[in-house]
Amino acid sequence: MKIYLLALGAGLLVGVIYSLLNVRSPAPPVVALVGLLGILVGEQLVPLARSYFQRTPVDHSWLHHQVKPHVFGQMPKRGDSTDRKQA
């Protein structure tokens, strides 16, 4: 969680600097970000459709072990060794 807060803080700092310099942010518009989300979700639809047409049940663990990490990224675990190294 700490890395996300650091990323947010860095983004806010850069945003303030851009505002002080009267520079527009090069960040993509919201439409592009929604399109990227569509790509991530669309990648998961093909395996889901295959399992539907092959009449194999969609395993709940497939959603948690394949879809969730791919769409949302691997979330850091509490007390992860990488958090201690970065502190």
Distance bins in CASP14 RR format, pairs under 12 A and 6 or more apart:
PFRMAT RR
TARGET T0000
AUTHOR 0000-0000-0000
RMODE 2
METHOD distances of the structure
MODEL  1
1 7 0 0 0 0 0 1 0 0 0 0 0
1 8 0 0 0 0 0 1 0 0 0 0 0
1 75 0 0 0 0 1 0 0 0 0 0 0
1 76 1 0 0 1 0 0 0 0 0 0 0
1 77 0 0 0 0 1 0 0 0 0 0 0
1 78 0 0 0 0 1 0 0 0 0 0 0
1 79 0 0 0 0 0 1 0 0 0 0 0
1 80 0 0 0 0 1 0 0 0 0 0 0
1 82 0 0 0 0 0 1 0 0 0 0 0
1 83 0 0 0 0 1 0 0 0 0 0 0
1 86 0 0 0 0 0 1 0 0 0 0 0
2 8 0 0 0 0 0 1 0 0 0 0 0
2 9 0 0 0 0 0 1 0 0 0 0 0
2 76 1 0 0 1 0 0 0 0 0 0 0
2 78 0 0 0 0 0 1 0 0 0 0 0
2 79 0 0 0 0 0 1 0 0 0 0 0
2 80 0 0 0 0 1 0 0 0 0 0 0
2 82 0 0 0 0 1 0 0 0 0 0 0
2 83 1 0 1 0 0 0 0 0 0 0 0
2 84 0 0 0 0 0 1 0 0 0 0 0
2 85 0 0 0 0 0 1 0 0 0 0 0
2 86 1 0 0 1 0 0 0 0 0 0 0
2 87 1 0 0 1 0 0 0 0 0 0 0
3 9 0 0 0 0 0 1 0 0 0 0 0
3 10 0 0 0 0 0 1 0 0 0 0 0
3 74 0 0 0 0 0 1 0 0 0 0 0
3 75 0 0 0 0 0 1 0 0 0 0 0
3 76 1 0 0 1 0 0 0 0 0 0 0
3 80 0 0 0 0 1 0 0 0 0 0 0
3 82 0 0 0 0 1 0 0 0 0 0 0
3 83 1 0 0 1 0 0 0 0 0 0 0
3 85 0 0 0 0 0 1 0 0 0 0 0
3 86 1 0 0 1 0 0 0 0 0 0 0
3 87 0 0 0 0 0 1 0 0 0 0 0
4 10 0 0 0 0 0 1 0 0 0 0 0
4 11 0 0 0 0 0 1 0 0 0 0 0
4 72 0 0 0 0 0 1 0 0 0 0 0
4 73 0 0 0 0 0 1 0 0 0 0 0
4 75 0 0 0 0 1 0 0 0 0 0 0
4 76 0 0 0 0 1 0 0 0 0 0 0
4 83 0 0 0 0 0 1 0 0 0 0 0
5 11 0 0 0 0 0 1 0 0 0 0 0
5 12 0 0 0 0 0 1 0 0 0 0 0
5 76 0 0 0 0 0 1 0 0 0 0 0
5 83 0 0 0 0 0 1 0 0 0 0 0
5 86 0 0 0 0 0 1 0 0 0 0 0
6 12 0 0 0 0 0 1 0 0 0 0 0
6 13 0 0 0 0 0 1 0 0 0 0 0
6 76 0 0 0 0 0 1 0 0 0 0 0
6 83 0 0 0 0 0 1 0 0 0 0 0
6 86 0 0 0 0 1 0 0 0 0 0 0
6 87 0 0 0 0 0 1 0 0 0 0 0
7 13 0 0 0 0 0 1 0 0 0 0 0
7 14 0 0 0 0 0 1 0 0 0 0 0
7 86 0 0 0 0 0 1 0 0 0 0 0
8 14 0 0 0 0 0 1 0 0 0 0 0
8 15 0 0 0 0 0 1 0 0 0 0 0
9 15 0 0 0 0 1 0 0 0 0 0 0
9 16 0 0 0 0 1 0 0 0 0 0 0
10 16 0 0 0 0 0 1 0 0 0 0 0
10 17 0 0 0 0 0 1 0 0 0 0 0
11 17 0 0 0 0 1 0 0 0 0 0 0
11 18 0 0 0 0 1 0 0 0 0 0 0
11 19 0 0 0 0 0 1 0 0 0 0 0
11 25 0 0 0 0 1 0 0 0 0 0 0
11 27 0 0 0 0 1 0 0 0 0 0 0
12 18 0 0 0 0 0 1 0 0 0 0 0
12 19 0 0 0 0 0 1 0 0 0 0 0
12 25 0 0 0 0 0 1 0 0 0 0 0
13 19 0 0 0 0 0 1 0 0 0 0 0
13 20 0 0 0 0 0 1 0 0 0 0 0
14 20 0 0 0 0 0 1 0 0 0 0 0
14 21 0 0 0 0 0 1 0 0 0 0 0
14 23 0 0 0 0 0 1 0 0 0 0 0
14 25 0 0 0 0 1 0 0 0 0 0 0
14 26 0 0 0 0 0 1 0 0 0 0 0
14 27 0 0 0 0 1 0 0 0 0 0 0
15 21 0 0 0 0 1 0 0 0 0 0 0
15 22 0 0 0 0 0 1 0 0 0 0 0
15 23 0 0 0 0 1 0 0 0 0 0 0
15 24 0 0 0 0 0 1 0 0 0 0 0
15 25 1 0 0 1 0 0 0 0 0 0 0
15 26 0 0 0 0 0 1 0 0 0 0 0
15 27 0 0 0 0 1 0 0 0 0 0 0
16 23 0 0 0 0 0 1 0 0 0 0 0
16 25 0 0 0 0 0 1 0 0 0 0 0
17 23 0 0 0 0 1 0 0 0 0 0 0
17 25 0 0 0 0 0 1 0 0 0 0 0
18 24 1 0 0 1 0 0 0 0 0 0 0
18 25 1 0 1 0 0 0 0 0 0 0 0
18 26 0 0 0 0 1 0 0 0 0 0 0
18 27 0 0 0 0 1 0 0 0 0 0 0
19 25 0 0 0 0 1 0 0 0 0 0 0
26 32 0 0 0 0 0 1 0 0 0 0 0
27 33 0 0 0 0 1 0 0 0 0 0 0
28 34 0 0 0 0 0 1 0 0 0 0 0
28 35 0 0 0 0 1 0 0 0 0 0 0
28 36 0 0 0 0 1 0 0 0 0 0 0
29 35 0 0 0 0 0 1 0 0 0 0 0
29 36 0 0 0 0 0 1 0 0 0 0 0
30 36 0 0 0 0 0 1 0 0 0 0 0
30 37 0 0 0 0 0 1 0 0 0 0 0
31 37 0 0 0 0 0 1 0 0 0 0 0
31 38 0 0 0 0 0 1 0 0 0 0 0
32 38 0 0 0 0 0 1 0 0 0 0 0
32 39 0 0 0 0 0 1 0 0 0 0 0
33 39 0 0 0 0 0 1 0 0 0 0 0
33 40 0 0 0 0 0 1 0 0 0 0 0
34 40 0 0 0 0 0 1 0 0 0 0 0
34 41 0 0 0 0 0 1 0 0 0 0 0
35 41 0 0 0 0 1 0 0 0 0 0 0
35 42 0 0 0 0 0 1 0 0 0 0 0
36 42 0 0 0 0 0 1 0 0 0 0 0
36 43 0 0 0 0 0 1 0 0 0 0 0
36 71 0 0 0 0 0 1 0 0 0 0 0
37 43 0 0 0 0 0 1 0 0 0 0 0
37 44 0 0 0 0 0 1 0 0 0 0 0
37 70 0 0 0 0 0 1 0 0 0 0 0
37 71 1 0 0 1 0 0 0 0 0 0 0
37 72 0 0 0 0 0 1 0 0 0 0 0
38 44 0 0 0 0 1 0 0 0 0 0 0
38 45 0 0 0 0 1 0 0 0 0 0 0
38 71 0 0 0 0 1 0 0 0 0 0 0
39 45 0 0 0 0 0 1 0 0 0 0 0
39 70 0 0 0 0 0 1 0 0 0 0 0
39 71 0 0 0 0 0 1 0 0 0 0 0
40 67 0 0 0 0 1 0 0 0 0 0 0
40 68 0 0 0 0 0 1 0 0 0 0 0
40 69 0 0 0 0 0 1 0 0 0 0 0
40 70 1 0 0 1 0 0 0 0 0 0 0
40 71 1 0 1 0 0 0 0 0 0 0 0
40 72 0 0 0 0 1 0 0 0 0 0 0
40 73 0 0 0 0 1 0 0 0 0 0 0
41 47 0 0 0 0 0 1 0 0 0 0 0
41 48 0 0 0 0 0 1 0 0 0 0 0
41 67 0 0 0 0 1 0 0 0 0 0 0
41 68 0 0 0 0 0 1 0 0 0 0 0
41 70 0 0 0 0 1 0 0 0 0 0 0
41 71 1 0 0 1 0 0 0 0 0 0 0
41 72 0 0 0 0 0 1 0 0 0 0 0
42 48 0 0 0 0 1 0 0 0 0 0 0
42 49 0 0 0 0 0 1 0 0 0 0 0
42 67 0 0 0 0 0 1 0 0 0 0 0
42 70 0 0 0 0 0 1 0 0 0 0 0
42 71 0 0 0 0 1 0 0 0 0 0 0
43 49 0 0 0 0 0 1 0 0 0 0 0
43 66 0 0 0 0 0 1 0 0 0 0 0
43 67 0 0 0 0 1 0 0 0 0 0 0
43 70 1 0 0 1 0 0 0 0 0 0 0
43 71 0 0 0 0 1 0 0 0 0 0 0
44 50 0 0 0 0 0 1 0 0 0 0 0
44 51 0 0 0 0 0 1 0 0 0 0 0
44 58 0 0 0 0 0 1 0 0 0 0 0
44 62 0 0 0 0 1 0 0 0 0 0 0
44 63 0 0 0 0 1 0 0 0 0 0 0
44 66 1 0 0 1 0 0 0 0 0 0 0
44 67 1 0 1 0 0 0 0 0 0 0 0
44 68 0 0 0 0 1 0 0 0 0 0 0
44 69 0 0 0 0 0 1 0 0 0 0 0
44 70 1 0 0 1 0 0 0 0 0 0 0
44 71 1 0 0 1 0 0 0 0 0 0 0
44 72 0 0 0 0 0 1 0 0 0 0 0
45 51 0 0 0 0 0 1 0 0 0 0 0
45 52 0 0 0 0 0 1 0 0 0 0 0
45 58 0 0 0 0 0 1 0 0 0 0 0
45 67 0 0 0 0 0 1 0 0 0 0 0
45 71 0 0 0 0 0 1 0 0 0 0 0
46 52 0 0 0 0 0 1 0 0 0 0 0
46 53 0 0 0 0 0 1 0 0 0 0 0
46 66 0 0 0 0 0 1 0 0 0 0 0
46 67 0 0 0 0 0 1 0 0 0 0 0
47 53 0 0 0 0 0 1 0 0 0 0 0
47 54 0 0 0 0 0 1 0 0 0 0 0
47 56 0 0 0 0 0 1 0 0 0 0 0
47 58 0 0 0 0 1 0 0 0 0 0 0
47 59 0 0 0 0 0 1 0 0 0 0 0
47 62 1 0 0 1 0 0 0 0 0 0 0
47 63 0 0 0 0 0 1 0 0 0 0 0
47 66 1 0 0 1 0 0 0 0 0 0 0
47 67 0 0 0 0 1 0 0 0 0 0 0
47 70 0 0 0 0 0 1 0 0 0 0 0
48 54 0 0 0 0 0 1 0 0 0 0 0
48 56 0 0 0 0 0 1 0 0 0 0 0
48 57 0 0 0 0 0 1 0 0 0 0 0
48 58 1 0 0 1 0 0 0 0 0 0 0
48 59 0 0 0 0 0 1 0 0 0 0 0
48 62 0 0 0 0 1 0 0 0 0 0 0
48 63 0 0 0 0 1 0 0 0 0 0 0
48 66 0 0 0 0 1 0 0 0 0 0 0
48 67 0 0 0 0 1 0 0 0 0 0 0
49 56 0 0 0 0 0 1 0 0 0 0 0
49 58 0 0 0 0 0 1 0 0 0 0 0
50 56 0 0 0 0 1 0 0 0 0 0 0
50 58 0 0 0 0 0 1 0 0 0 0 0
50 62 0 0 0 0 0 1 0 0 0 0 0
51 57 1 0 0 1 0 0 0 0 0 0 0
51 58 1 0 1 0 0 0 0 0 0 0 0
51 59 0 0 0 0 1 0 0 0 0 0 0
51 62 0 0 0 0 1 0 0 0 0 0 0
51 63 0 0 0 0 0 1 0 0 0 0 0
51 66 0 0 0 0 0 1 0 0 0 0 0
52 58 1 0 0 1 0 0 0 0 0 0 0
56 62 0 0 0 0 0 1 0 0 0 0 0
58 64 0 0 0 0 0 1 0 0 0 0 0
58 66 0 0 0 0 0 1 0 0 0 0 0
58 67 0 0 0 0 0 1 0 0 0 0 0
59 65 0 0 0 0 1 0 0 0 0 0 0
59 66 0 0 0 0 1 0 0 0 0 0 0
59 67 0 0 0 0 0 1 0 0 0 0 0
60 66 0 0 0 0 0 1 0 0 0 0 0
60 67 0 0 0 0 0 1 0 0 0 0 0
60 68 0 0 0 0 0 1 0 0 0 0 0
61 67 0 0 0 0 0 1 0 0 0 0 0
61 68 0 0 0 0 0 1 0 0 0 0 0
61 69 0 0 0 0 0 1 0 0 0 0 0
62 68 0 0 0 0 1 0 0 0 0 0 0
62 69 0 0 0 0 0 1 0 0 0 0 0
62 70 0 0 0 0 0 1 0 0 0 0 0
63 69 0 0 0 0 0 1 0 0 0 0 0
63 70 0 0 0 0 0 1 0 0 0 0 0
63 71 0 0 0 0 0 1 0 0 0 0 0
63 72 0 0 0 0 0 1 0 0 0 0 0
64 70 0 0 0 0 0 1 0 0 0 0 0
64 71 0 0 0 0 0 1 0 0 0 0 0
64 72 0 0 0 0 0 1 0 0 0 0 0
64 75 0 0 0 0 0 1 0 0 0 0 0
65 74 0 0 0 0 0 1 0 0 0 0 0
66 72 0 0 0 0 0 1 0 0 0 0 0
66 73 0 0 0 0 0 1 0 0 0 0 0
67 73 0 0 0 0 0 1 0 0 0 0 0
68 74 0 0 0 0 1 0 0 0 0 0 0
68 75 0 0 0 0 1 0 0 0 0 0 0
69 75 0 0 0 0 1 0 0 0 0 0 0
74 80 0 0 0 0 0 1 0 0 0 0 0
74 82 0 0 0 0 0 1 0 0 0 0 0
75 83 0 0 0 0 0 1 0 0 0 0 0
76 82 1 0 0 1 0 0 0 0 0 0 0
76 83 1 0 0 1 0 0 0 0 0 0 0
76 84 0 0 0 0 0 1 0 0 0 0 0
76 85 0 0 0 0 0 1 0 0 0 0 0
76 86 0 0 0 0 1 0 0 0 0 0 0
77 83 0 0 0 0 1 0 0 0 0 0 0
77 84 0 0 0 0 0 1 0 0 0 0 0
78 84 0 0 0 0 0 1 0 0 0 0 0
79 85 0 0 0 0 0 1 0 0 0 0 0
79 86 0 0 0 0 0 1 0 0 0 0 0
79 87 0 0 0 0 0 1 0 0 0 0 0
80 86 0 0 0 0 1 0 0 0 0 0 0
80 87 0 0 0 0 0 1 0 0 0 0 0
81 87 0 0 0 0 0 1 0 0 0 0 0
END
